[in-house]
């Protein structure tokens, strides 16, 4: 069963569609879903991989979003 939470304040720049945090785990991992094509299509990104990539490759950006780190 999937649980979706609309992420107010998170931008989808191409069409201005909602961005969802989806607790429909893919391989046991949370995903972020961005709607596109007028809501008829979407893309999903592994949230944990995305956060780890930002932490490793953009540490200043990661720290800016997590001031306690």
Buried (B, 14 or more C-beta within 10 A) or exposed (E): EEEEEEBEEEEBEEEEBBBBBBEEEEEEEBBBBBBEEEEEEBEBEBBEEEBEEBBEEEEEEBEEEEEEE
